[in-house]
């Protein structure tokens, strides 16, 4: 395993343990993050997002595969199985993560997954029916960002 792969392996080991503090220590202070639910986040927003998400999770099963890295980049596939706290619904989310690494930390973290599949599981019939639409996706993103802002003000 090379440096990039070890860094990402540690990141996901901390995520598996729901240890947001150790996770975010692996990020550069100027981290840029993207995923389909939150959109673009940076710095303190990323730290707050992980703290908020992991403080509300009672069970999390995380599987990692296809971890590759080198020359300042890394990627992997992941499967996260958890209960979506707001609805209590079980989610089995399959995704791909891409990372840019420098100064022995993660500079950029980009997660990709099917918003429609995620929303169908997490949000039920509304997600299944409307999760593919841009309007619904923007509504969910606005709500997620508002929740994050409120969490950061506490």
Secondary structure as the mmCIF struct_conf table of DSSP 4:
data_model
#
loop_
_struct_conf.conf_type_id
_struct_conf.id
_struct_conf.beg_label_comp_id
_struct_conf.beg_label_asym_id
_struct_conf.beg_label_seq_id
_struct_conf.end_label_comp_id
_struct_conf.end_label_asym_id
_struct_conf.end_label_seq_id
HELX_RH_AL_P HELX_RH_AL_P1 UNK A 3 UNK A 16
TURN_TY1_P TURN_TY1_P1 UNK A 17 UNK A 18
HELX_RH_AL_P HELX_RH_AL_P2 UNK A 20 UNK A 25
TURN_TY1_P TURN_TY1_P2 UNK A 26 UNK A 26
STRN STRN1 UNK A 27 UNK A 35
TURN_TY1_P TURN_TY1_P3 UNK A 36 UNK A 38
STRN STRN2 UNK A 39 UNK A 42
TURN_TY1_P TURN_TY1_P4 UNK A 43 UNK A 43
HELX_RH_AL_P HELX_RH_AL_P3 UNK A 44 UNK A 55
TURN_TY1_P TURN_TY1_P5 UNK A 56 UNK A 56
BEND BEND1 UNK A 58 UNK A 58
STRN STRN3 UNK A 60 UNK A 70
TURN_TY1_P TURN_TY1_P6 UNK A 71 UNK A 72
STRN STRN4 UNK A 73 UNK A 84
TURN_TY1_P TURN_TY1_P7 UNK A 85 UNK A 88
STRN STRN5 UNK A 89 UNK A 102
TURN_TY1_P TURN_TY1_P8 UNK A 103 UNK A 104
STRN STRN6 UNK A 105 UNK A 113
HELX_RH_AL_P HELX_RH_AL_P4 UNK A 115 UNK A 123
TURN_TY1_P TURN_TY1_P9 UNK A 124 UNK A 124
HELX_RH_AL_P HELX_RH_AL_P5 UNK A 125 UNK A 130
TURN_TY1_P TURN_TY1_P10 UNK A 131 UNK A 132
BEND BEND2 UNK A 133 UNK A 133
HELX_RH_AL_P HELX_RH_AL_P6 UNK A 134 UNK A 153
#
